[in-house]
């Protein structure tokens, strides 16, 4: 069965989004001849070819951001003024939700229902930080031995934002909204596979009245991106992506003592207790492990089940997964589309082969679903998985779930913590005190009870090799600020 692409870039996207970069408040033609082919994961055909940034384009963008920070009005505005522009950016994004949803589906193959729902949440990040402008303590006064000090929280400076391909606009907005409120300026390098979302955001920033040079966007390959993180004019790098890439970026930043935030991989565990409501548990795990083909960093890809209910839970899990409709992501009845890229499909199929070889029992899925074209992989469940297997330890980033059994709460906690990652997790139990006791012992940055939640007002980030720093909440603002202490003689005025 073959499907068709339903996005027409020539009519749905402006020429400046298709052919230009956004630098210093202007839509500029590229300085080099590099190009990026956007390949449909649905048809395996090229949707659009766009310019790819060179090191010279990146340097121009850094220069604009540096001037805007050192000489421009943005860092010197009152937080409330910056908040007003943030709110206008959120309004401009809200007006473009249908288009942004279609672009997301076209570029990565997520179902239109999924992209419409999650794109609809993006304005909330801008609104949250616009509201925070009124309550966050950008200054405070403290008594000292010989007088008093005013502690001032200032923007960290020029920031490089390096984005992944899976959820480009959400992940950009998590960083950007907080950093804009802080007063920083930015060079954004979208993933070469998904450059369009950020360029449409540039149109929103223009519409909102963001000053020139505050936001600069240059889609580029990884070599040009490397020149960005090495540029001495960049004060901070914020990256979302794989742990391997994050280690490289962290090492480069360490060499020059640049600030660095890293949101990296995960291998999150869902702990189902004996007393859990099975419908809630299976529904939540399925909803966050499968619809985007498992390409979400906080997917619950290790499911820990009590031995006494193992067979019951496996039966319910397989039944739930078999209701997933794999197919055309443009069809609103489809609940799971293809993986985003050929290399991602091949990686996932390789892990499925590895699971079989290691002795895990494949109880659902495991193939491409019989599709002639498109990067499809069926939702896949392995049982009889042990903690030392690759499918239980390594981030697959696909619709593959490993089910492991445990005999006590302590063993479940130990299995959950037996990972190099610590990004997310869930606990399912009708005893909330028990669930919280377990949650407090799992070494992870985020854990939900009887569901899975993420909110702009709450910090998101990982322990261990899942990253450094937080996004969301006041904590997400603080990573874009530096604290300066100004000492005064004598007591502070009343």
C-alpha positions, 0 to 999 in steps of 0.5 A: 500500500502506498500513500501520498504526501499532502503538504504542498510547500510551494503553496503553503509556505512562503518563499522566504521560509523555503529559500532564506535564513533569518539573520538580524531581522532580515530574510537573507539568501545563503552565502554558500551552495549547501542544500538540505533535502527533506525526505518524506518518511511516508513516500520516501520521496524528496518533499522540498530542497532548502538551503543549508547554512555554511560556517559563514552563514553561522558566523553572520548569525552569531555576529548579529546575536552578539551585537543585539546583546551587547548594543541592542535594547532587548537585554535592557528591557524590563522583564514585563516588556519582554513578557509582552512580546512573548505573549504576542509570539504565542498568539502568532503561533496559535494562529498557525497551528494547522500549518505547523501541524501539517509541517510536522507530519510531513517532515517526520511522519507523526500522525496528524492527530498527534501533531495537532494536539501537541502543536496546540500546546506550544503557545502555553510555553510563551504564555507561561514565561510571559506570566512569570515575568511578573513574579520571578525575583530578578533581584533581591537584597541580602544583609552582609557582614558590613552592609548589604548586597543586591543580587541581580540575575542577568541574562547569560548572553548569546545562546546557541540552540541546537535542535533534534528532528523529532519535535522541533518546535516544541523543543525549541519553544521550551528553550527559547521562551525561557531564554527570551524572558531572561534577555538572551539573544539566540542563534538557532540551528534546526536539525537538517531533517526538520528546518521548516518549523523554526523558520515559521517561528521567525515569522511569528517573532517578526509579527510580535515585534522582536527586535532585530538580531535577538533571534537568528535561524540558520538550518545547517548540517552537523559540520556547520553546527560544530562551528557554532558550538566552538565560536567564542562569541557564544556564551551558552549552548543548549542542546537536545538530542542523543547522549553521544552528541551531547557528550561531544557538545559538552566536551567542546563547551568545557574546553572554553568554559562555556555554559551548557545545558543538555537534554539527552536520551532516556530509557524510562521505566513504567512500574506497574504495582500489583494493585494498579488499575490495569486499564489506566496503566496500559492505556498510559504506556501505550499512549506514550510509547507508540503513537509517534513510533516511540520517538519521544525521549520520555517514552516508557520503554521498559515496563516492569510488571509484578510476577503474580500479574505478569500473564494478565498484564502481557495479555492486556498490553498485546490487546491494546497494541493490536488496536493501534492502526499503523498507516497513513499519518494524514488519515485522522483514523491512523494512530501510528505512522512511520519512523522519521528516517530510513536510518531510524527504521534500520536502527529499530529493526536492528534492535528487534533482531538483537532482542531475538538473538539475546533470548527475549520473547517477541510477543507482538509486532517485529516487522515493517507491517507489510508496507511497500514504501515508507519507514514503517515498523510495527508496534513491538513488545518483547517479554522475558527481557532481563535487565542486562539485554541491549533492548533493556539498556539502550535507547532504541527510539522506536516503537519497541517496549521491553517487559521485565518481571519483578517480585518486590517493590525493592526489586522493581526500584533496582531494575528501574535504576539499573540504567545509564539514563534517568529522564522519566518514569511512571508508577501505577498503584491504587495506593498513592503513598506506596506509589510516591514512596517508589517514585522518590527512590527512582533516580530520574528527573521526572516521574508521574503517578497513575498517568504521565504529565509534562507542564510548562511550569514544572522542570523537565530534565534528567539524571545521569546520562540523560543530561544537565540542566532543566527546561520548564518552570522557574528552573528553565529560566534560571539556566539562562541567567547569571547571578551578580552580587553588588555590595553596598556599605551600610544597611539597605534602605527600609 
